[in-house]
Amino acid sequence: MLHFELVTPEKLVRSEEVYMVVVPGSEGDFGVLEHHAPVMSTIRDGELSIYKTEKGEPETIRIQGGFAEVNEKGLTVLAEQAG
């Protein structure tokens, strides 16, 4: 499973284990699975799609601005606003 955190300046919005997250990157949407290569990207206003299981329906969270970082610990999305 992929460790996923969504953080705003005010609070930690989410911290959970998920199957995949699709991030609205500034260069286009990108999906992050467990063991993804390290990457950093700015994000555009849009929706995060959070898949808790491989075949499940995604939960979406509207986000604005910020950036995403993938490292050996998982995916962290630092958004200016979420919700």
C-alpha positions as CSV (number, residue, x, y, z in Angstrom):
1,M,0.0,0.0,0.0
2,L,1.0,3.6,-0.6
3,H,1.3,6.0,2.4
4,F,-0.6,9.2,1.5
5,E,-0.7,12.5,3.3
6,L,-2.6,15.6,2.4
7,V,-1.5,18.7,4.2
8,T,-2.7,22.3,4.2
9,P,-1.1,25.3,6.0
10,E,-3.8,24.8,8.7
11,K,-3.8,21.1,9.3
12,L,-3.1,17.5,8.3
13,V,-6.2,16.7,6.3
14,R,-5.4,13.0,5.5
15,S,-2.8,10.4,6.5
16,E,-3.7,6.9,5.3
17,E,-2.7,3.8,3.4
18,V,-4.2,3.7,-0.1
19,Y,-3.8,1.8,-3.4
20,M,-3.3,4.8,-5.7
21,V,-3.6,8.6,-5.9
22,V,-4.1,10.6,-9.1
23,V,-2.6,14.1,-8.7
24,P,-3.5,17.1,-10.8
25,G,0.1,18.1,-11.7
26,S,1.0,21.3,-13.4
27,E,2.2,19.3,-16.5
28,G,-0.8,17.0,-16.4
29,D,-2.4,14.4,-14.1
30,F,-0.2,11.6,-12.8
31,G,-0.9,8.5,-10.8
32,V,1.2,7.4,-7.8
33,L,1.4,3.8,-6.7
34,E,3.5,2.1,-4.1
35,H,7.2,2.1,-5.0
36,H,6.8,5.0,-7.4
37,A,10.1,6.7,-8.4
38,P,11.0,9.8,-6.3
39,V,9.5,13.0,-7.9
40,M,8.4,16.5,-7.0
41,S,5.8,18.4,-9.0
42,T,3.8,21.6,-8.6
43,I,0.1,21.0,-8.7
44,R,-2.7,22.9,-10.4
45,D,-6.2,23.6,-9.0
46,G,-8.1,20.4,-9.5
47,E,-9.2,17.1,-7.9
48,L,-7.1,14.5,-6.2
49,S,-8.6,11.0,-6.9
50,I,-7.9,8.6,-4.0
51,Y,-8.3,4.9,-4.7
52,K,-8.4,2.8,-1.5
53,T,-8.4,-0.4,-3.5
54,E,-7.3,-1.5,-7.0
55,K,-10.8,-1.8,-8.3
56,G,-12.7,0.6,-6.1
57,E,-14.3,3.8,-7.0
58,P,-12.1,6.9,-6.2
59,E,-12.9,9.5,-3.6
60,T,-12.2,13.0,-4.8
61,I,-10.9,16.0,-2.9
62,R,-10.8,19.4,-4.5
63,I,-7.4,21.1,-4.0
64,Q,-5.8,24.4,-4.9
65,G,-2.2,25.1,-5.5
66,G,0.9,23.7,-3.9
67,F,3.1,20.8,-4.7
68,A,3.4,17.0,-4.4
69,E,6.4,15.0,-3.4
70,V,6.9,11.2,-3.8
71,N,9.8,9.6,-1.8
72,E,10.6,6.3,-0.2
73,K,8.0,7.1,2.6
74,G,5.1,7.7,0.1
75,L,3.2,10.6,-1.3
76,T,2.8,14.0,0.4
77,V,0.6,16.6,-1.2
78,L,1.1,20.1,0.3
79,A,-2.0,22.1,-0.9
80,E,-2.8,25.7,-0.3
81,Q,-6.4,24.7,0.2
82,A,-8.3,21.4,0.3
83,G,-11.9,20.4,0.6
